Every structure is written in C-alpha cells, then in structure tokens.
Amino acid sequence: MTAIKHALQRDIFTPNDERLLSIVNVCKAGKKKKNCFLCATVTTERPVQVKVVKVKKSDKGDFYKRQIAWTLRDLAVVDAKDAIKENPEFDLHFEKIYKWVASSTAEKNAFISCIWKLNQRYLRKKIDFVNVSSQLLEELPKVTEESVPSGENQSVTGGDEEAVDEYQELNAREEQDIEIMMEGCEYAISNAEAFAERLSRELQVLDGANIQSIMASEKQVNILMKLLDEALKEVDQIELKLSSYEEMLQSVKEQMDQISESNHLIHLSNTNNVKLLSEIEFLVNHLDLAKGHIKALQEGDLASSRGIEACTNAADALLQCMNVALRPGHDMLLAVKQQQQRFSDLREHFARRLASHLNNVFVQQGHDQSSTLAQHSVELTLPNHHPFHRDLLRYAKLMEWLKSTDYGKYEGLTKNYMDYLSRLYEREIKDFFEVAKIKMTGTTKESKKFGLHGSSGKLTGSTSSLNKLSVQSSGNRRSQSSSLLDMGNMSASDLDVADRTKFDKIFEQVLSELEPLCLAEQDFISKFFKLQQHQSIPGTMTEAEDLDGGTSSRQHNSGTPLPVSSEKDMIRQMMIKIFRCIEPELNNLIALGDKIDSFNSLYMLVKMSHHVWTAQNVDPASFLSTTLGNVLVTVKRNFDKCISNQIRQMEEVKISKKSKVGILPFVAEFEEFAGLAESIFKNAERRGDLDKAYTKLIRGVFVNVEKVANESQKTPRDVVMMENFHHIFATLSRLKISCLEAEKKEAKQKYTDHLQSYVIYSLGQPLEKLNHFFEGVEARVAQGIREEEVSYQLAFNKQELRKVIKEYPGKEVKKGLDNLYKKVDKHLCEEENLLQVVWHSMQDEFIRQYKHFEGLIARCYPGSGVTMEFTIQDILDYCSSIAQSH
C-alpha cells in the first residue's frame, strides 16, 4: 500500500500541487468488484483546499487516472455502518449517497480518522460521523503558528500532518544521510536485522553520552539559577521606582485633562461661530433684494424700454430670492418669514401692475389698428401687426416671470388678449374679404363705391349686392349656354381667359395675405406667452368652448390651473379663438367664386393645395395647416360637384331635329375643360384628383356621344360618331394627357371604324343596281355554284350583266358621285373639316369596289369581253373635278 501511495503522490497529486494524506482501497457495494482508491488530499498553497479524490486504474495500461473529486465542504455525513463490530462498508453523503466497501476495516478506520482530523483542522464544520467508534474521533493537539518553525510554516508537511499519517516523505538531506550510512554498512540491504541491531547500539551510545553531558552541566545550572534570583531583585526595585514616578505624574495628568477639555470647548465654540456666520451670510446673500430692484417693482416705468429692462431685472432677482432652497430650520426664523412675506407682497403688487398695464396695451392696440382699417380695406391687403408685436415682445421675459409666479394673472392676460385681438382681426378680415369679393365680381370701382369706414352695415349691403350679381351672372351664362347647347346649366364657358386669370390672382392674393398674418401671430403668441412646441404645461382651457367665450362649469382658483395636453395645443386653441372668422370667410369666398364660374374650382383647388402643402411642411398640426386643410375639403367638394354637373348636363343634352348635329357641345366643353385644367394643374400637387376627374368625364363623353348618335334623325349615326370621336382624338393628341392614353386610342379606333362604316354605306347608292347584281352573283357562288357556271343562270347571264353595265356610263357615274359629294357635304359639319378626308376615303373605297367587280367579271364571265364603261383613271378624274368644283 505504501508503494501505491508513493506512486499516486508522484504521478497524480504532485503535478497538481496537492498532498496525499490518506488512502483506502474500495469498491462499490452490491456490484461487480471494480477496485479504486479514495484519497484524502490537501493543497500545498494557501488557502488550503481539502478534497476527497476517486482514483482508478486505467483499462489501457498500468497507470492511474483521476476520475472524480469532491470538496470536503460538500461532505455532510460519514456513516461507518457499525461502531462495534468490524465492518468494511461505509457511506459518504455528498450531493448524493456513495456506498463503498473497503478492502479492510483497518484501512476504512484510518481513512475515516483522517477525514475527521482534516475537518477539525481546516473546516470546523458540522459533519455527522454516524456509527463511528469514539476512539477514532480524537482531538488533534492545537498547534499554533508560533510553535511551528518558520521553515515549516510555509508548508502543510509540518505540524498536524505528521500526526495525521505515519508516512512522511524524506527530504534531500535525509536521503543523503541514509545513503552515507548504508554505504558504511555493506550488509545493510542483505542483512536488515544486523543493520537494525547496529543502529540500536549506536542509539544507546548516543543516549548515554547525552545523560553524561546533562550531569556535567549541573554546576552551570546552579550558577544560572543564582543569576536569575539577582535579576528578580533588580526587577522589584525598578517596579518601586516606577510606582513613585506614576504618583508624581498623576497630578500632571489631571491638569492636562482639564487643559484638553478647555481646548475642546474653545474649538467647539469656534466651529459653531463659523457655522453661524456661514448661515447668516447665506441668508443675507440669497434673501436680500436691492433697493433699486424694490423701487423698480413698486414704481418702475413699464412704458419705456429702460423701465421695462429695470423691471425685468428686478423681477428676475425677486424670483431668485423666492426660489432659494432654504436649509433645514431656516423657515422657523422670524426674519426669514418676514422677508418671505415681503417678497410675496412685492410679487403680488408688481403682478397687478404688469397685468393692468398689458391690458391697457391690448385695448390701445385695438384703437390704433382701427384707424388704419379704411386705408387697407380699399386695397387687397391686410394691416401689418409687426409694430404691435415688436412693442409687446419687450414684455416677453416679464410674461415668463408672470407665468411662473402668478399663473392666474397670466391666464387672465391670455383671455383678454384673445378677446381684444379676435374682435380686431374679425373686423380686418371681414373688410379684407369684402374687397376681394368686389374685385372678383367687378361691380364697383374699388373703394369709391365701396365706401368702407368700419361700418358693418355697408359691408352687409355690399355682400347682398354681390350675391345678387353673382346669381344674375350665373343665370345669364346658363341662359346663353342653353340657347347654344339646349343642355341646361352647363359649365361657364363664356368667360374669357382674362376673367379667370383675374380670379386666380385675387384668390392667390387672399391666401398670400392670410398665410403670413397667421404665421406671424402664431410666432408672436409662442414668444410672448412663452409657449413651446413640445412641453406639457398646466393649462387653463381644456375644451374649445372655453376659448370661444362660452361659460364653463369648471371653476378653479387662479393659482391652480387645470392641465392641458401640451403648450402646442394651447397655441392652436388660441389661434382658433383669435382667427375664428377666417374659415367661414374663406368658405363664403369659395362659394362666390364657384357661382361666378364653376371652372374657378380648378384654380382654387390648385392654389389651396399648394398653400396646405406649404403649411404642413412648416407644422402639420398648426392652426394654419388645419384651417386650410378644412377649406381644401370644401374646395375639393366643389371640384367634384363641378365634374358631376358636367356629366349630368351631358346626360340631359337635347339635339335639334331640324339641323345637323356636328360637334356636340359637351365634347367642345370637355376640350375647353381639359385645356384649362392642363394649364392650371401644371406641376400641381393634386394632379391625381384631376386624373380621376378626366377618367369620369371622358367616360361620360363616350357614353353620351353614342347616345346622341343613336337618337339623331337629321345626321347619320356614323357621321355623329366619326366627327365627335375625331375631335376627341385630336384634343387628346394635342394635350398629351398621360392618364387618357387608352381613351385616346379608343377614340381613334371609334373614329376609324365609323368613317369606314359611313363610306361603305354611302357608296352603295351611286351604283345601286350594279351593287345588287354582283351581290346576287356572290350569293350564288356562296350556295355552291361554280364561278364559271354563274353566267348560265338566267338572272345573271351575260345579257343581264351588259344591261346593268349600260345603265352606268361614265356620265352617269360622275353624276352619281356628284350627288354623293353633295349629300356628304350636307351631313358633315364645317368646324371639323372632315369633308376631304371622307371624300378621299370614298374614292379609295369606290376604286376597291371597281376592282372587285372587274375580278368577279373575269372569274364568272371569262372570255365574254364584258367590261365596265369607265376606268379607274376616269374615277380619279371624276372625284378630283367634283372636289374642285365645290
């Protein structure tokens, strides 16, 4: 077992800096006996770790390998099975129970004893040793570091390890001494008993020499004892002297204690004085308001720039004093309370002065702006509020101060500003829109007949006269259209381009004046009332009716405002209150423009879309963006209504029974609409709306052209279809509308088809009998008669053919063609100028029929020598002379 222990130490544990202390040969209980070793080890480096390692012999060789290791801290129970009888079985309880059978009871007991000693030395933990004999559980001698030599203190090989196990590995010096001894005795290996006897004799000789040496040193011991006695006497004398010294120093110690206590009290007093001075300086520096600031708050001039600056600085200083974070206990001081009360009185007094002054400024603004209304109302411009905004912005910092210190007065100023400005803007904007309406209708010469001096009665009268005029103008235009088209209220096509351009410029001027006005006012509100775009603040109005001047049931103290979602919402609500008249006035103006000319909705849609797009790029949720967006919805509805009316008027069109149809009125109207729309919507944002309208209109045009063609009595259906679809195709080709490419191709196809149909139908009349004769020939061939046998049919023999041909000499053909030309001329309208096109097509078709007739004669009457009495050249000459003569 010793050799195995030595091998395991060398091969397995020394490379891992571990020390093998105990080993037991075991196998698992109840299974086939596969022997292994349980080893108790400690590390050679601190902190020392104690482990139980399972070592197993390798299947592939004679060397051992480490299989599993447990720390001793994880061991809970050691069960020896029987404390009285010898039993090789034992259990170790780690995370689970491991059952082992030792090769001998002695090895088991030695291993358990080693485990117990290692637990006592390194762990001191509660490991239960069950069924273990008390003789094995002995206390190890307590060895301190002082009792261990310094060389042994660095290794676990000294001290208790020698008691743990009888085996101790020799060091190098010991091995060298043993080798020298064995070299001196050659038979040490061959005769171990003789070598042991010799060692025993030499040990006895050494013990005797030691005893003699001790006895010889007895005299020296006596001398040493005497010296120790004298040293003790000297120690007693020194102790007596030290006692006397201590009594002498006792009084000095008391005095020093008194001095130390006095110094402590002086230091404590100085510390308190320094702290008190610091507190007083803090209060004086932070709660002291300069006399100049107090005077500015009480009497400062709020009308001059210098006075406003002084009041602003004083208000900021007061706010700093009131917002000082007092230290614990300061608020209990009477002087601090008095100063805070003084600050509160100053704040309330100055807040009242500031609110009163600003209210007066708001009222004065209304009076000053009213004096300029007459001047601006003559021209299509809105008064400039920039000087007023510039003057008020001087108070912006004071408004911020008021907002943070007295929100009730800040709220009151906000409401007063909205009330005064809403009335002022309402007068200005209504006068501005009245001028725009007069300029649109052109019923008066600017301001001479307008006579505006702020009188609402005059404005009302002007509005009513405008409405009457617009209705009359619309009625006249409709009556003209009715007389021309017989189709009811068709779109206003009688207004020239100049009138529409004038309307477009006026409408653009209106929007261009409103946009900077709203943006400037919104920017001023944000700066003056200190309302940012993305902060939540306490608000005063949570419903639109609060801003509209309605009575709210929610009553609250001025100092405890109700919350709103954000300052951005508050800006928008203020703008709604101030400019509440813009949206209805814009809607009235749009309605007037639509009455004047329904095509004005195209101009309005483009202009309004552009301004909405511009406003949304600046701020999608702003008042201007929202208001223009609402108005844009109205404009879009008017545009859709214009398109629907045109389609309805197409469906209601009536044509004259006595005159030829020509180009239908709604086809011409579509051309006018498309040309106008393309010029208006060039590079516009709402092109998609126009494309949808195009699709609806062109479908309506197609359907109703066919409807009118079917109902036409004077003009052939093919002529109506041919001329109108030719006109549509020409219009679409000229305007190059991308979304109507398919309709353009369809119009061309319909024009071509009906041209061909009309030509074929008309050419059946000049050679009517000849046509009927050859139709009969073709019918016989179709029935199965061979072409060369047709001449044997009684009704279609050569004599009948010659008789029919003789009826159409060249003179008669020319006469027939001349009559045909006159008839076509009566069918076609002059404005479309298709006569020559149709005549040329008829010439081509006539020649084609001529060649077809000659082919039938050659096939069905071969060798008969029958020919037509005119040639193709004769046909060309006839057609040319007829066209020139007319």
Stockholm file with secondary structure:
# STOCKHOLM 1.0

chainA/1-886         MTAIKHALQRDIFTPNDERLLSIVNVCKAGKKKKNCFLCATVTTERPVQVKVVKVKKSDKGDFYKRQIAWTLRDLAVVDAKDAIKENPEFDLHFEKIYKWVASSTAEKNAFISCIWKLNQRYLRKKIDFVNVSSQLLEELPKVTEESVPSGENQSVTGGDEEAVDEYQELNAREEQDIEIMMEGCEYAISNAEAFAERLSRELQVLDGANIQSIMASEKQVNILMKLLDEALKEVDQIELKLSSYEEMLQSVKEQMDQISESNHLIHLSNTNNVKLLSEIEFLVNHLDLAKGHIKALQEGDLASSRGIEACTNAADALLQCMNVALRPGHDMLLAVKQQQQRFSDLREHFARRLASHLNNVFVQQGHDQSSTLAQHSVELTLPNHHPFHRDLLRYAKLMEWLKSTDYGKYEGLTKNYMDYLSRLYEREIKDFFEVAKIKMTGTTKESKKFGLHGSSGKLTGSTSSLNKLSVQSSGNRRSQSSSLLDMGNMSASDLDVADRTKFDKIFEQVLSELEPLCLAEQDFISKFFKLQQHQSIPGTMTEAEDLDGGTSSRQHNSGTPLPVSSEKDMIRQMMIKIFRCIEPELNNLIALGDKIDSFNSLYMLVKMSHHVWTAQNVDPASFLSTTLGNVLVTVKRNFDKCISNQIRQMEEVKISKKSKVGILPFVAEFEEFAGLAESIFKNAERRGDLDKAYTKLIRGVFVNVEKVANESQKTPRDVVMMENFHHIFATLSRLKISCLEAEKKEAKQKYTDHLQSYVIYSLGQPLEKLNHFFEGVEARVAQGIREEEVSYQLAFNKQELRKVIKEYPGKEVKKGLDNLYKKVDKHLCEEENLLQVVWHSMQDEFIRQYKHFEGLIARCYPGSGVTMEFTIQDILDYCSSIAQSH
#=GR chainA/1-886 SS CHHHHHHHIIIIIGGGTEEEEEEEEEEETTSCCCCEEEEEEEESSSSCCEEEEEEEECTTSSCEEEEEEEEGGGCCEEECSCSSSCCCEEEEESSSEEEEEESCHHHHHHHHHHHHHHIIIIICCCCEEESCCTTTCCCCCCCCSTTSCTTGGGCTTSTTHHHHCSCCCCCHHHHHHHHHHHHHCGGGTTCHHHHHHHHHHHHHHHHHHHHHHHHHTHHHHHHHHHHHHHHHHHHHHHHHHHHHHHHHHHHHHHHHHHHHHHHHHHHHHHHHHHHHHHHHHHHHHHHCCCHHHHHHHHHCCSSSHHHHHHHHHHHHHHHHHHTCCCCTTGGGCHHHHHHHHHHHHHHHHHHHHHHHHHHHHHHHHHHHHHTTHHHHHHTTCCCCCHHHHHHHGGGHHHHHHHHHHCHHHHHHHHHHHHHHHHHHHHHHHHHHHHHHHHHHHTCSCHHHHHCCSSCHHHHHHHHHHHHHHHHHHHHHHHHHHHHHHSSSSCCCCSSCHHHHHHHHHHHHHHHHHHHHHHHHHHHHHHHHTTCCSSCCCBCSCCSHHHHTTCCCSCCCCTTSCCBCSCHHHHHHHHHHHHTTTHHHHHHHHHHHHHHHCTTHHHHHHHHHHHHHHHHHHHCTTSHHHHHHHHHHHHHHHHHHHHHHHHHHHHHTCCCCSSSCCCSCHHHHHHHHHHHHHHHHSTTCTTHHHHHHHHHHHHHHHHHHHHHHHHHCSSSCHHHHHHHHHHHHHHHHHHHTCGGGHHHHHHHHHHHHHHHHHHHHHHHTTTTHHHHHHHHHHHHHHHHTCCGGGGGGSGGGSHHHHHHHHHTCCHHHHHHHHHHHHHHHHHHSCTTTTCHHHHHHHHHHHHHHHHHHHHHHHHHHSTTSCCCCSSCHHHHHHHHHHHHHHC
#=GC SS_cons         CHHHHHHHIIIIIGGGTEEEEEEEEEEETTSCCCCEEEEEEEESSSSCCEEEEEEEECTTSSCEEEEEEEEGGGCCEEECSCSSSCCCEEEEESSSEEEEEESCHHHHHHHHHHHHHHIIIIICCCCEEESCCTTTCCCCCCCCSTTSCTTGGGCTTSTTHHHHCSCCCCCHHHHHHHHHHHHHCGGGTTCHHHHHHHHHHHHHHHHHHHHHHHHHTHHHHHHHHHHHHHHHHHHHHHHHHHHHHHHHHHHHHHHHHHHHHHHHHHHHHHHHHHHHHHHHHHHHHHHCCCHHHHHHHHHCCSSSHHHHHHHHHHHHHHHHHHTCCCCTTGGGCHHHHHHHHHHHHHHHHHHHHHHHHHHHHHHHHHHHHHTTHHHHHHTTCCCCCHHHHHHHGGGHHHHHHHHHHCHHHHHHHHHHHHHHHHHHHHHHHHHHHHHHHHHHHTCSCHHHHHCCSSCHHHHHHHHHHHHHHHHHHHHHHHHHHHHHHSSSSCCCCSSCHHHHHHHHHHHHHHHHHHHHHHHHHHHHHHHHTTCCSSCCCBCSCCSHHHHTTCCCSCCCCTTSCCBCSCHHHHHHHHHHHHTTTHHHHHHHHHHHHHHHCTTHHHHHHHHHHHHHHHHHHHCTTSHHHHHHHHHHHHHHHHHHHHHHHHHHHHHTCCCCSSSCCCSCHHHHHHHHHHHHHHHHSTTCTTHHHHHHHHHHHHHHHHHHHHHHHHHCSSSCHHHHHHHHHHHHHHHHHHHTCGGGHHHHHHHHHHHHHHHHHHHHHHHTTTTHHHHHHHHHHHHHHHHTCCGGGGGGSGGGSHHHHHHHHHTCCHHHHHHHHHHHHHHHHHHSCTTTTCHHHHHHHHHHHHHHHHHHHHHHHHHHSTTSCCCCSSCHHHHHHHHHHHHHHC
//
